[in-house]
């Protein structure tokens, strides 16, 4: 039976090393994601009337990168490994042991965006609309890194495309990393690019990202193996699903609020008094 499944090869997570410096596949995916975001952002900033300069893009991406790293680590410790942190607060800084949370990264990026918007006197909603279309392709490369590392595998299954991960007991499993690559990455990227071209109300592109990612991740979590130390929580939902619920609610609320504002402005246009 196992011959009908794809046997995942043992891939060294380290691509190469020079002395104490090691270049890892997962780190390379972060670099590619950053370069893609930089290219997309500069391309948008170069358009006439964009209101952006390349220097601003550089500052924003630097702050966003810090937000991802700091927020991702803090979020993982708080959401997934709080007991370890209570037992040893220095666990927060032992990043080489692994552990990053996407939802924590989102909160970190939101905080970085708030700082950037305040310093540069930009609308927070418009800033969100500028930033979120840059994220899905980066998420796709991150999930590709998870797949190459043979980590964050899916639940056991007998589907023909199941994968045998050596680190997961050689049981046929959903390649949930690739599901996430497709749903949270490629499909969401296409959806955001399409919607952005419809000239939606300010904040609605960001709202669609929250709704789209939250929905895709919530569904794919049914195929992903829950964290061993957490398992399934109340209502049979994983921690990832519970963290997606507020994202979905916030996305629906933000988009609804945008269209309500738009409809009110259309029904009550500002009347300018003519001067004789």
ABEGO torsion letter per residue (X at the ends): XAAABBBBBBBBABABBBEABBBBAAAAAAAAAAAAAAAAAAAAAABBGAGBBAAAAAAAAAAAAAAAAAAAAAAAAAAAAAAAAAABAAAAABAAAEGBBAAAAAAAAAAAAAAAAAAAGBBAAAAAAAAAAAAAAAAAAAAAAAAAAGBGBBBBBABAABBBBAAAGGBBBBBAAAAAAAAABAAAAAAAAAAAAAGBBBGAAAAAAAAAAAAAAAAAAAABBBBAAAEBBBGGBBAAAAAAAAAAAAAAAAAAAAAAAAAAAAABBBBBBBBX
